[in-house]
Amino acid sequence: MAIEFRCPNCSALLRTPDESVGKKAKCPQCGTIADIPARSEPATGAVAPPMPFGEALPSAMPSDNPFGDRAGHAAPPQGAFEAANPYASPPLDEAIFGGTASGRGPLQATRIQFEELFRRTWQVFSPNFGPCALVGLVMIGLLLGFQVVSMAMGFAAQASGEPVTIIAFQVLNQVFSFLLQTWLNLGIAYVGIQLVRTGRVQVSDFFAIGPYYWRGLGMMFLIGLIAFGVVAICLLPTLGVLLAQGGPDGIQANPVPMIIAAVVGVLTAVVAVTWVMLRAYLGYPFILDRNMGVFDALRHSDMYMSGNKLVMLAVLLIVGLASGLFTCATCYVGIIFVYPYGGVLTAVAYLTATGQFRTSPKGGFPAGLE
């Protein structure tokens, strides 16, 4: 049996083992220190199976909240929560996806398992084909609309025959393309997080990223700047070979050194940029789910991608290849599913890597999804 009582400050239902009578417990929600009574208080809601405070849910144990989170709380160092409160109990009023407005739980670095990532993603995505297709359709509509307007303006600029007008259009077109792509990336990432956390997805979620947009824009610009610098550094040896051979004339006389330098430079740049992108892969989810700033989100992404980069590289390569084949096989209609699936995949990877994706008793999926 266990003693159950309410926190005197926030009324959260707490639970301790019988032998803890007379001790004190710290509420995991508000931090209030409360005396543990000699007997349980009358229950006012559903009560979960008894479990000692502070114990993490093992993989074989049921969890009504697969993410175990209470948003808005800063993540304590690993093990600090248990040390501060040896009788900590997970709250009992969580939704099955952890989608309450009261908070997000602590983070814990966790290795991403290849098969488990695919299974969890499909488990979340498959019951929501319709809403996901609608979100994908809206996304494709925005892209096509932008392309139509861009082409019309491009024809008008070309027709003017003014070099300044043509250059101005090209610059503005790139700027607006960058702004739109940032919105689309953030929107699809937010949709994925909402779907995994709440089990629901709405088109309005795609347009709910206003408070995060400028940080997302700053992150995308910073990552692009870093990638550009990495490419430039990787191609410096190629420039050195060009200068050593005396320019184009020397290359025409003996092109082999230049070809070798160019191939090595390009391959090195691809590997280096891929490494940078993998380190920053969880940046958007940290901004959207934890309301972090750009540098803090990148720092956390690098931290929680440690040990997960190779797995995610393999996953992204397989998903990219499969998405390309699926899109071609469906005459590009299937692309309306590809983008939402990518958003769900990123959300599941984020929640798994940060230890927020708890397992259910039926084999590693979120409770309530099967």
MOCOR-V606232 format. One line per field, one symbol per residue. phi: phi as a letter, one per 30 degrees, with the letter a starting at -180 (. if undefined). psi: psi as a letter, one per 30 degrees, with the letter a starting at -180 (. if undefined). burial: I if it has 24 or more other C-alpha atoms within 12 Angstrom, else O. Layout:
BEGIN
phi: ???
psi: ???
burial: ???
END
This chain:
BEGIN
phi: .bccacddcciddcbbdedceiccbcddcciddbddddbddedcadcdeeaediddddddcdbdbdchbbdicdddeeidddddbdcdbdeccdddcicdddlbddcbebddcedddddddddddddbededddddddddddddddddddddddddddddicedddddddddddddddddddddddddddeddddddcibbbddddcccedcddddddddddddddddddddddceeddddddddijedddddbdeeddddddddddddddddddddddcecdeedddcchdddddddddedddddicdddddddddddddddddddddchiddddcdddddddeddddddddciccdccdcjjceejcd
psi: llkklkkfefgkjlkllefgkfalkkkfefgkkkkklflklkkfakklkkkkkfkkjlfgkkkfjffhljlfkkjllkfeeeeeifgkkklfgklfgghlfflkalkkkkkkkeeeeeeeeeeeeefheeeeeeeeeeeeeeeeeeeeeeeeeeeeeeffgjeeeeeeeeeeeeeeeeeeeeeeeeeeeeeeeeeeefglklefefgggeffeeeeeeeeeeeeeeeeeeeeeffeeeeeeeeeggaeeeeeeifeeeeeeeeeeeeeeeeeeeeeeeegegeeeeeefghlleeeeeeeeeeffkffeeeeeeeeeeeeeeeeeeeefghgeffffeeeeeeeeeeeeeeefggfjlllfghglkkff.
burial: OIIIIIIOOOIIIIIIIOOOOOOIIIIIIIOOOIIIIOOOOOOOOOIIOOIIIIOIIOOOIIIIIIIIIIIOOOIOOOOOIIOOIIIIIIIIIIIIIIIIOOIIIIIIIOIIOIOIIIIIIIIIIIOIIOIIIIIIIIIIOOIOOOOOOOOOOIOOOOOOOOOOOOOOIOOOIOOOOOOIIIIIIIIIIIIIIIIIIIIIIIIOIIIOIOOIIOIIIIIIOOIOOOIOOIIOOIIOIIOOIIOOOOOOOOOOOOOOIIOOIIOOIOOOIOOIIIIIIIIIIIIIIIIIIIIIIIOOIIOIIIIIIIOIIOIIIOIIOOIOOOIOOOOOOOOOOIIIIIIIIIIIIIIIIIIIIIIIIIIIOOOIIIIIIO
END
